[in-house]
């Protein structure tokens, strides 16, 4: 095996004038022209007006962001491969970079891609009943908000190992991916070879968060090497690569105008949303998914009847935008929840009171909102009242607004909905090239009475090995210790589009349930014959199969089918003791989890530092399969949300250069910055999914920015200062305080 290192562009935008391989190392360096027959990563969409961008595995004649691959270098080890990168000669003719949405939309700016008339991947609009409410609203508030670009920062970065299996005649690709079956499809398209000769196997993956749910240039390049050279090659991402080429999430800009009555009842919302999408569309989700999610989810959990929203997906000289845990919803939650607080301030009421008045009530469920989101079940107001109780809001309001150290104290709330297990219609409406349908799982009773469960979804730290086994146990009652779960290998598992969009337990859990139920029925049929009993008398109990007090073991049933067919009944299901099940929910729009968060903070007006004194969550993801895993998902997501709210940012200068390429510059929250999250659960099963399960993987990350910034703004009320951009860094807090003081001085 040999290691790969990638030479990456040091400039944001340039034409490549010349490149030259080092003498004597021509066979160790590969440029775009060496990869004959390889197609660029091209993400198409059926949405009218969408513009296609070709994303080459190795740049051809132009680079469009710092970190884009310019050459691939191969050596016996990574250190030597990096040394070769250092002596590859490349000459660039720099071009003016597009460094933000405003620059990308400016008149006369040259388009980033040939054939484009402007720098918009897509422009969309939605308008429902707005003209009717504007005239009758007594209160109007306007806000401009923004969220910063981030990296996703899984503990384990990306990595890919590819080799040629001579025995099977297959290209084997081991990739740290969330979506092995999709990567197989994408590689086949780019390399121009049949899927049948590609096997993608994902090992245990140390975090994904969306960063690993797309086809990457590195996967294409390394797979091409292994296929053409019929040898083994490996690339492992280092942290600087991730912090630069992986700075690809969260950057939104909002202009909002909300209309309400004198009590703060939200009557209508106007919004302009711009997403800084970077240079290319990622496959298969496209550069437009973020804006589509933003426009569709901005109304949140609120009973809103009038809505006007315009979105633009802007191409810039930054890394391509990818779906990060929550996919736009952390941004839209930040936007709508700050809007609710602004309305409350305008009408002179507490923010929780106005929030409560606007939430969709339980008696309205199921509820179709203004953007046609189908909220299947839940009690949103109850979750808000619960976190108000948990945070002890009434006590907080009775106490002084400053602590003994002179810090300002504040409390903030946020409520959100999380559309999980998005269905076929949803993805089809987004015009994506690969639309998920039924997830599949295979379940098999082995000769020794154990159970094998194989699912095409993959585990990225969310505990699917445990929870899928629990689902199989629920149907068969085979002890958990005897259930073995295999995931994420295209050679050994049925098809699934993978782990994303909080779909695992709904989709793959449903598929396992379907397959296990079929196998359970066949086990009962054979056991009934062995026990000389009616099938309807068979019961699973205590790890055995009973008819009255008589019993047989699962091993007895397995042995009869595989090794002693003379013991089988004359009429037996020829499918044997294994089955493949397919599942998607009864409704094709996804099922909706939700939660309310509340935060209590102290803000130091001299340093701008924020301490989280308390943080509480009331979450409802339907039926809880494994409460400990749900808490783990919620805590992990909330920790990431704290990072988004207070610390994490990938800034760029006027030349498109990333300014946070090390962990000295890119700040992550650690144990001393995180609170002890206190979590309680409501449990409202979905009537539309098997076992009433809803997804929970992304939820924890959605609300923290809104809850924390609302708490900060509440704390700063005596100073008349307001934060409108995240992260709410000390610098931004001090700037807001200074601006408020300056405004007061000018007014005086």
N, C-alpha and C positions, 0 to 999 in steps of 0.2 A: 504494500500500500504506500502511496505517496500523498503528501499534503499539498493543499492548494492555498495560495494567498492571492488576494485581489488587489491590483493597483486601482485606486479610486481617484476620481477627479478632485483636484484641489480647488477648483473654481466652480462657481454656481452656474455659469452660462458661457459657453464658448464653442467655436468650431475647432475641430481637431485638424491642424494643418499638416502634421507629420508625426509618425511614430516609428520607432526603430527598436528591433530586438537586439539584445547584447550579443556580441560575436561569440560563437561557440555554444550559445544557449538557445539557439533558434527553436529547438524541439521542446524547450521548457516554458515557452511563452506563447500565449494564444491571444490574437486580436479577433475582432468581429469577423473579419474576412476569412479567418481560418475555420470558422464554424459554418461551413457550406451546408446549405439545405435546412439550417435551423431557422424557424420562424420566430419573430418577436412575440412577446406576450401581448396579445391583443384582446381587449375586453370589449365586446359589442353589447349593445342594448337596443331594445325595440322602442324605447321612448322617443317620440318625435323631438328633433332638435339636438339630440345627444351627439357629441363629437368623439370620434375614435382616436386614440393615441397609441402608436406602436412603441412598446417598451422593450428594447433589445436586451438580451442577456448581457452582452458586452456592447458598449456604445460604438456606433459606427462612425459618423462624421461630426457628431455634435454631442455635447454633454449639457444636461439641464438641471443638475443639482450637485452640490458638494457631496461626494460619496458615491456618485454613479460609477459603475465598473467600467474601466478603460482597458484593462488587460488582466489575463489570468495567468499566474505563474505557478509552476509545479516543481517540487523538489522532494528530497527524501524526508525532510521535516519542515515544520512551519517556519522556523527561524531562517533556514536557507531560502525558502520560497519568498519570504519577506525581503531578504537581501537581494534576490533577483528583481523584485519589484522596484527596489531603489535604483537599479541601473538601467531600467527600461526608459528609453527617451521618448517623450511626448511633447509636442509643441502645440500650444493653445492660442487661438485668437479670441480674446475675451469679448463678450457681448454684454450689453446692458442687462442686468438681471431684473426680474420681477420679484420683489421681495415681500409683497403683501397684497391683499385683495384690492385695495385702492389703486395700486400701481397696475394690477392686472386689468382693471376696468377703465383705466384712463384712456381718453381718446387718442388715437394715433399710435398706441403701443403695438409693436410688432408681435404677431402671434408666435407662441412657442412651437407650434407644430405646423408643418406644411399643409396647405389646404384649408386651414382655419381662417375665418374672417375676424375673430376676436379671441379672447383668452377665457372663454367660458365653456366648460365641459357641458353644462346644461343650465337652463333657466326654467323655473317652474312657477306656477301661480295657483292660488286657491282663493275663491271668494264666495262666501255664504252669508247673505242677509246683512251685510255691514251697513249699507246705506240706511236701512230701517232704524238702526239703533243709534247712529251718530247724532241724529237730531234730538232724540229724547233723553240722552245720557246727561246727568247733572254733574258728573265728575269725570275728568279725563286726566290721565297721568302719562308722561312720556319718559322713556328710559333708553339710554344707549349702554349696552353691555358687551363685554368681550371675554373670551376664554383663551388661554395661551396654548401654544403648541407643546406637546409632550412626547416623551417616549413611553413605551409600555413596560419595559424593564422586568421581564420575567427573570427569576433567579438563574435559570439556565437559558443562555442565548440560543440562537439558531445553530443548527449543525446538520450536515448531510454527508453521508458515506455511500458511495455507489460502486458497484462491482459487477462483473459479468459472470453469471453462473453458467459454466459450460455444460453441466449435466442437464439443467433444465432449459438451456437456451434462453435465458431470461436476463434482462437488466434488473438488478436488485438495488433498490434505493432505500436506504435507511435514513429517515428524515425526522427531525424534531418538529413534527407537524400535528395540528389538530384535525386534519382532514385528509387522511391517507388516500382514500378512494378518489377524492377530487384531484389530488396531486397527480395521481396516475393518469387521469383524463387529461390534465393540463400538459404533462410531460409528453404524452403521446401526440398531442396537437402540435407542440413546438418542435419536437424531434422528428415528426413525420413518420412514426412507427406505430404498429398496432398496440393497443392496450394489452393484448394477450401476452406480449413478450416483456411486459413491465410488471414488476412486483414492487409495491411500496409498503414498507413495514416501519411503523413508528414505535420506537422504544418508549419506556417511561419518559414522560415529558415534564420537565420541571417548570411548569407555568406556560400559559399560552396567551390569554387575554385578548385574542384577536390577531396578535402579531404573527401567529403561526397558522392562520386559516386562509392563506393565499399562496399562490404559486410565486416563487421568488426567482430572480435572475440567477442566484447562486445554485439553486436546485437544478435549473435548466443547464447551466454551464458544467457542473460537476457530473450530472447524468450524461451529458453529451461526451465528456471525456471518457467515462467508463464504457459507454456504448461503442465509441469509435476506436478506442485503444484496447478494449477488452481486458482491462486491468482494474485495479481498485484505487479510488481517489477519495480524499476526505477534506472537508472544510469545516472549521469550527469558528463561529463568530467571536470576536473579542469585544470587550466592552466599549472601546472607542468606536468601533464600527457600528455598534448598536446605537450609541448616543448621537451619531451623526447621520448615517444612512437610515437609521430607524426612527428618526424624529418625525413621526408621521400621524399624529392624532390630536384631536380635541379642539383645534383652532377655529373658533366661530366668532362672528360679529353680529350683534342684534340691534335693530332699531325698533322699539315697541311703542305702541300707543294703546292704552287700555281705557275702556269706557265703562262706567259703573253708575249705580244710583247712589242716593245720599247715605245708604247704609253700607255701601261697598259691594253690593251684589254686582258681579261681573256681567256686563251686558254684551260686550264685544271686544275683540282684540285685533289690532292691525300689527303686522310684523314684516320686517325685511330682514332676511337672514343670509349672510355671506359665509361660505366655508372656504378656507384656504386649502385647496386640495393637492397642492404640490404639482409635480411635473407630468405624472402619468396616471392612468387608471390601473388599479390592481385587479388581478383575475382571481375569482370570478365576480367580485362584489362591485366593482367599478368605482370611479371617483364620485359618483352621484348618490351612493347609498346614504352617506351622512346627511346630505341636504334633504333627501326624501324622508329620512327618519325625523329630522328636525322639524320639517313642515308638518308632518303627520302627527307628531307627538307633542308639539308645543302646548296644545290645550290641556294636557295632563289629566288629572283626575277631576276636573271641574265641569260643572254643568254650564257649558258655554254654547250659546245658540247662534252667535254671529262671529265670523272669523274671516280675516283676509290675510293671506301670507304670500310673500314673494321670496323665492330662494334663488341664489346663484352659487354655482360650484366653479370656483375660479382656479385657473391653472397658474402656478407660480414656480419659481426656481427653488423648490424645496423637495424633499423626498416624497414619494407618492403617499397619499392619505390612505390609511387602513382602518378597518373597524376595530375600535378599542372597547373593552368591557363596558357595556351600556349603549354603545353605538348612538351617539348624538344625544341620548336622553340625559346624561349628566349636564350637558350644556343647556338643553331646553328646560330641565328642571330648575337649574340656576336662573334662567330667564323668567319663567312664569312665577316662580316662588318669590323672587325679588319684586316682581310686579304686584303680587298679592300684598306684600308688605308695604309697597308704595301706596297702593289704594287704601290700605288701613290707615296709614299716616295721613292721607288726604282727607279721610272722613272722621278722623279722631277716635278710632277704635283700636283695640288690641288686635295684633295680626292674627292670632289664633281664632278670634271671633269671626273675622272676615273670611278666613280660610274655611272655617266650619260652615259658614253660610253658603259657600260656593261649591263645596264638595258634592259629588253625586251621592245620593242617599241609597241605603240598602234596599229600600222598597222600590226603587227604580230599576233594580237589576232584573234581568240583563238589560244593559243600557248601550245604545249606539250613539256615540258622540258625534260632534260636528264634522269630524274628518272620517267618519264611518268606522272608527275603532269599536269593536264589539266587546264591551266589558262584561264578562260572563257571570261573575259573582263577587260578593264581598261587601264589607261595611267600612267605607273609607272614613266617615266621621268618627266611628268608634276607635279606629287606630290613632287618629289625631288626639282624641280625648284621653286615650291611654298614655300617650307620651307626655301630654300635659300633666297628667297625674304623676307619672314616673319622675319627671324632671322637677316636680314640686314647684310648679309655676307660681301658685298663690303665695308661697313662702318667699320666693325670689322677689316678687313684686312688693312685699311688705318690708323687705330689708333695704338698707342703703344701696345706692347705685354704684358705690365705690367701696373697695375693700381696704383693709388696714394698710396696705402698701400704696394706696392711692390709685390703684388700677380701676378702670371702668368695667362694670359688669353688665352682661347682656345675655338674653336668651333668644334663640331662633328656632323656627320650625320649618319643615319641608315635608310634603306628601307627594308621592309619585305613583305612577302605574308602570309596570314592566310587561310589555308584550313578549311572551315567551313561546317557544315552539311555533314560530311563524309558519303559516301554511303555504300551500302551493299558490293560491291566489295572490297572496301578499308579494311573494317573490316575482311572480309573473307580472304583476302590476309595476314593479320596479324595473322590468325589462331586462333582468339579468340573464346571462347566457346559460346558466346552470340553475335550474329550479328544483328545489327539493320536493319530494312527494312522500311516499311511504318509506319509513325506516324498516330495516329487516334485522332479525336475529334468528340464530339457530340454537336449538336446545336438544340435547341428546342424553338419554340414560345409558351409562356404560355397563359392561358386563358385571362389574363389581358393585353396582348399585349407586355409583356416584353420578353427578349431573354435570355435563359440560354445557356452558353457555358461551356462544360466540356472537359478537356484535361488531358491526363495522364502525361504530362510533369509537372515539378514543378518549382515554383518560389524560387529563392535563392537571391533575391534582384535585379533582372534584369528587373523588371517592367512588367512582362508578363500579369498581370491582366489588365493593361492598353492597351498594344499593341495588345493582342489577341482580346480585345473588339473593338479596332480600325479596325482590319481586318474584324470582324463580321459586324461592322457598315458599312464598305465599300461596302459589298455585300447587306445588307438589308436596310440600312439607318435608322434603329431603333436608336433613340437617345442613346448616350453613357450612360446616367444616367439610362437607362432602361435595360442595358446589365449586366448580372451577370456572373462572371467567377469562376469556381470551378476547382481546380488543385490538383494533387498529392495524391489521395486516391484510392486505388485499388478497393474499393467497389463501388465507384461512378463515376469513369472515365474510358474511354477506354484505351487500352494498349499503352504505350510509353516506350521506354527504358530510357527516362528521360532527364535531363538537363545537358549537357556536350558538349564539342566540338563545341561551338557556333552554336548550331543547333536549338535553340528554335523558332526563328521567321521564319526560312526557313522551318523546318519540321512541327512543330505544327501550325505555322502561315499558312502554306500551307494547313494543314488538316482542320483548322477552315474555311479557305476560301472555300474549296471544300464543306464542310457540309453546310456552310451558303448560298452558291450559290444554293444548292439543295432546302433548306428551302425557300429561296427568290423566287424561281420559283413556289413553291407550294402556297406561300402567294399570288403571282400575279394571279394564277389560281382562287383561291377563291375570291379575290378582284374583278377580272373581272366579275365574276358571280354576286356578290353583286352590282356592278355598271352597270351591263348590258352593258358591253363594251368588245371589243376584247382584248385578252391577250396582244397583242403587243402594245396596247395603254396605258398600265399600266406604271406609273412612280412613283418612290419613291421620295418624296420631303417634306422638312420641317416637318419631323416626321409623315407624313401621306401618304396615297396611293391614287394617282390621276389617273383619266381618263378624260382628258380635265380639266375642272374646278370642276367637281364633285369629291368627295373624301370620303374615309372611313378611319377609324383608324385601327391600328394594333390590338387593342383590339376588334374591330368589327370582324376581321378575326378570331382571337382566339376564340371568343365567338361562332361564327358559327361552327367551327370545334368541339369544346369540349361540347358546351351547347345547340346549336340550329342547329343540323344537318339537320333539315328541310329546312335550308337556303342554303345548299350546292348544287352545280351542280350535275346532274345525274352522270356524269363521273368525279370522283375525285381520286387523287392519294392516294392509301390506306396506303402509308407510313406516312400519316398525316403531321403534322407541325413540325416534328423532323427528323433528319438524322444524321448518322455517316459517316464521310468522312475520307478517308485515302490518304496520300500524301507522295511522295518523289520526288526529282527533276528529270528532264528529263535525266540528266546525272547522273551516279552512283558514281562519284568520288568526289563529293563535289563542292561547288562554292567558289571562291577565293576573299576574301577581301584583301586590301593592304593599306599601309600607308608609309609615310616618316616622320621621326622625326629629329629635329635639336636641339642641346643643346649648350648653351654658359655658360662657367664656369670660376670661379676664383679659382686658387690653391695656397695655402700658402705653400711655400717650407720649412718653418721653423716648421710648425705644421702638415702638411699633410692634413689639412682640406680643403674641397671642398665646395664652395658656387655655387648653380645653379642660374645664373643671369637671364637667359631666357630659355624657353623651348617651342617649337612650334611643332604642329602636323598637317599634312594634310592627311586625311583619306578618303577612299572610300569603303563603305560597300553596294554598290548598292543603291536601292531605300530606302530612309530614311522613316521609318514608324513614328517614334517619335524622332525628332532631340534632344530634351532635354534628353531623355533616352540614346540615342547614346552618347551624350557628357558625361553623367554620367558614362556610362560603360568605356569610353575612359579615363576619369580622374581617376577613381578608379583603372583601370589596370595600368595606368602610375605611379600612386602612389606606387603600388606594385613593379613596375619595378625599381623605384628609390630605394626602399628597397633592391632589389636584387643587384643593381649596387653598392650601397655605404654602406649598413648597415648590412643586415641580413646574419647570418652564424650560423650553428650548428656544431661546431668543436668537435672532439673526441680525447681523448688521446690514448697512446699506449696500454692501457688496454680495449679500446672500451667504455670508460666512456664518456657520453655526458658532455660537459663543459659549456653548455648554458641551464640551467634548470629553469631559472627565467628570468623575463623581465629586470633585472639588467644586465644580461649577453647577452641576445638576444635583439639586438637593432632594433627597428621599427622606420621608419620615422614618424614624427608628423608634425603639421602645420608649425612649424618654419623651418623644413628641406625641405619642398616641395615648388616648384615654383608655380606661377599662370599659369597653363598650358593654352596656347593659341591654339585654335583648329579651323581649317577650314575643309570643306568637299568638296570632289568631289562626283559626283553621276553618276556612270556608271552602270545602271541596268544589272543584269545577264540575258542573253537570255534563260537561262535554268531553272529558278525558278519562281514560281508564284509571280507576282507583281515585279519581278526583284530583290528580296531581297537577301542579303548575310548576313552571321553572323558577329557579331562585339564583342561578349562577351570577347574574349581573347586578341584581338589585342593590346590594350593599354599596356599590360604587356610585349610584345615581344621585342620592340626596345630600351627601355631606357638604358639597360646595355651597348649596343653597342654604342648608341649615346653619352652617358655620358663618357664612357671610351675613346672613340675616341676624345672627347673634352678635357679630362684630358691629354691624350697623346699629343694632339696638343699644349696644354698649356705648357707641359714639354719639348717641342722640343728644346728650348735653352739650356736645361740641359742635353739633349740626354738621358732622362729617359723614360722608357716605362712600362706601366702596362699590365700584361697578365693574371691576375687572379682577379675574383670578389668574394666578394665585394672589391671595391677599397678603402679600409679603410685607415685612416691616417698612420697606421703602414706600410702597403704595399707601399703607396706612398713614405714615407720617406725611406723605404728600397730600392726602385727603384732609388731614387735620390742618395742615398749613393753608390749603385752599379755602377751607371753611373760615379760618381766622382772617385771611385776606379779604374774603367777601364781607365779613362782619366789619372789618376796618373801613372798607370802601363804602359800606352802607352808612357808617357813622360819619 
